[in-house]
């Protein structure tokens, strides 16, 4: 796995390895990396998973079992730029299994981590410099849970 300068660390209580395996099952262009375990120095139980690394579409991520001290919030999320409704539907359903669905393409997975399942063409649909188009598109998106490309395109067209 290549070493990136910036690598997201996702803090889990004890589910790092399970989460890594789940994410790798969801994303076709993914691969599992190294797993490290706590030793005598802790803070986790000796032999338990400390980190589980993985890669999604070239982005290296480290899942850390750090205990129950910190929880995920919507303040940090990963955006998936989709190019088709089929792709949106796939990620929306897979990542929300056991989690919760929210507004504007946002969801929390079963671990409480936030994802934005959206479009790879947001800039084009928002119409650079066209405030009326941008307003119509944003009004349509604000009324959605899962992103609906056909509705957004109708709103963009006016």
Secondary structure as a PSIPRED ss2 file (coil, helix, strand):
# PSIPRED VFORMAT (PSIPRED V4.0)

   1 X C   1.000  0.000  0.000
   2 X C   1.000  0.000  0.000
   3 X C   1.000  0.000  0.000
   4 X C   1.000  0.000  0.000
   5 X C   1.000  0.000  0.000
   6 X C   1.000  0.000  0.000
   7 X C   1.000  0.000  0.000
   8 X E   0.000  0.000  1.000
   9 X E   0.000  0.000  1.000
  10 X E   0.000  0.000  1.000
  11 X E   0.000  0.000  1.000
  12 X E   0.000  0.000  1.000
  13 X C   1.000  0.000  0.000
  14 X C   1.000  0.000  0.000
  15 X C   1.000  0.000  0.000
  16 X H   0.000  1.000  0.000
  17 X H   0.000  1.000  0.000
  18 X H   0.000  1.000  0.000
  19 X H   0.000  1.000  0.000
  20 X H   0.000  1.000  0.000
  21 X H   0.000  1.000  0.000
  22 X H   0.000  1.000  0.000
  23 X H   0.000  1.000  0.000
  24 X H   0.000  1.000  0.000
  25 X H   0.000  1.000  0.000
  26 X H   0.000  1.000  0.000
  27 X C   1.000  0.000  0.000
  28 X C   1.000  0.000  0.000
  29 X C   1.000  0.000  0.000
  30 X E   0.000  0.000  1.000
  31 X E   0.000  0.000  1.000
  32 X E   0.000  0.000  1.000
  33 X E   0.000  0.000  1.000
  34 X E   0.000  0.000  1.000
  35 X E   0.000  0.000  1.000
  36 X E   0.000  0.000  1.000
  37 X E   0.000  0.000  1.000
  38 X C   1.000  0.000  0.000
  39 X C   1.000  0.000  0.000
  40 X C   1.000  0.000  0.000
  41 X C   1.000  0.000  0.000
  42 X C   1.000  0.000  0.000
  43 X C   1.000  0.000  0.000
  44 X C   1.000  0.000  0.000
  45 X C   1.000  0.000  0.000
  46 X C   1.000  0.000  0.000
  47 X C   1.000  0.000  0.000
  48 X C   1.000  0.000  0.000
  49 X E   0.000  0.000  1.000
  50 X E   0.000  0.000  1.000
  51 X E   0.000  0.000  1.000
  52 X E   0.000  0.000  1.000
  53 X E   0.000  0.000  1.000
  54 X E   0.000  0.000  1.000
  55 X E   0.000  0.000  1.000
  56 X E   0.000  0.000  1.000
  57 X C   1.000  0.000  0.000
  58 X C   1.000  0.000  0.000
  59 X E   0.000  0.000  1.000
  60 X E   0.000  0.000  1.000
  61 X E   0.000  0.000  1.000
  62 X E   0.000  0.000  1.000
  63 X E   0.000  0.000  1.000
  64 X E   0.000  0.000  1.000
  65 X E   0.000  0.000  1.000
  66 X C   1.000  0.000  0.000
  67 X C   1.000  0.000  0.000
  68 X C   1.000  0.000  0.000
  69 X C   1.000  0.000  0.000
  70 X C   1.000  0.000  0.000
  71 X C   1.000  0.000  0.000
  72 X C   1.000  0.000  0.000
  73 X C   1.000  0.000  0.000
  74 X C   1.000  0.000  0.000
  75 X C   1.000  0.000  0.000
  76 X C   1.000  0.000  0.000
  77 X E   0.000  0.000  1.000
  78 X E   0.000  0.000  1.000
  79 X E   0.000  0.000  1.000
  80 X E   0.000  0.000  1.000
  81 X E   0.000  0.000  1.000
  82 X E   0.000  0.000  1.000
  83 X C   1.000  0.000  0.000
  84 X C   1.000  0.000  0.000
  85 X H   0.000  1.000  0.000
  86 X H   0.000  1.000  0.000
  87 X H   0.000  1.000  0.000
  88 X H   0.000  1.000  0.000
  89 X H   0.000  1.000  0.000
  90 X H   0.000  1.000  0.000
  91 X H   0.000  1.000  0.000
  92 X H   0.000  1.000  0.000
  93 X H   0.000  1.000  0.000
  94 X H   0.000  1.000  0.000
  95 X H   0.000  1.000  0.000
  96 X H   0.000  1.000  0.000
  97 X C   1.000  0.000  0.000
  98 X C   1.000  0.000  0.000
  99 X C   1.000  0.000  0.000
 100 X E   0.000  0.000  1.000
 101 X E   0.000  0.000  1.000
 102 X C   1.000  0.000  0.000
 103 X C   1.000  0.000  0.000
 104 X C   1.000  0.000  0.000
 105 X C   1.000  0.000  0.000
 106 X E   0.000  0.000  1.000
 107 X E   0.000  0.000  1.000
 108 X E   0.000  0.000  1.000
 109 X C   1.000  0.000  0.000
 110 X C   1.000  0.000  0.000
 111 X C   1.000  0.000  0.000
 112 X C   1.000  0.000  0.000
 113 X C   1.000  0.000  0.000
 114 X E   0.000  0.000  1.000
 115 X E   0.000  0.000  1.000
 116 X E   0.000  0.000  1.000
 117 X E   0.000  0.000  1.000
 118 X E   0.000  0.000  1.000
 119 X E   0.000  0.000  1.000
 120 X C   1.000  0.000  0.000
 121 X C   1.000  0.000  0.000
 122 X H   0.000  1.000  0.000
 123 X H   0.000  1.000  0.000
 124 X H   0.000  1.000  0.000
 125 X H   0.000  1.000  0.000
 126 X H   0.000  1.000  0.000
 127 X C   1.000  0.000  0.000
 128 X C   1.000  0.000  0.000
 129 X C   1.000  0.000  0.000
 130 X C   1.000  0.000  0.000
 131 X H   0.000  1.000  0.000
 132 X H   0.000  1.000  0.000
 133 X H   0.000  1.000  0.000
 134 X H   0.000  1.000  0.000
 135 X H   0.000  1.000  0.000
 136 X H   0.000  1.000  0.000
 137 X H   0.000  1.000  0.000
 138 X H   0.000  1.000  0.000
 139 X H   0.000  1.000  0.000
 140 X H   0.000  1.000  0.000
 141 X H   0.000  1.000  0.000
 142 X H   0.000  1.000  0.000
 143 X C   1.000  0.000  0.000
 144 X C   1.000  0.000  0.000
 145 X C   1.000  0.000  0.000
 146 X C   1.000  0.000  0.000
 147 X C   1.000  0.000  0.000
 148 X C   1.000  0.000  0.000
 149 X H   0.000  1.000  0.000
 150 X H   0.000  1.000  0.000
 151 X H   0.000  1.000  0.000
 152 X H   0.000  1.000  0.000
 153 X H   0.000  1.000  0.000
 154 X H   0.000  1.000  0.000
 155 X H   0.000  1.000  0.000
 156 X H   0.000  1.000  0.000
 157 X H   0.000  1.000  0.000
 158 X C   1.000  0.000  0.000
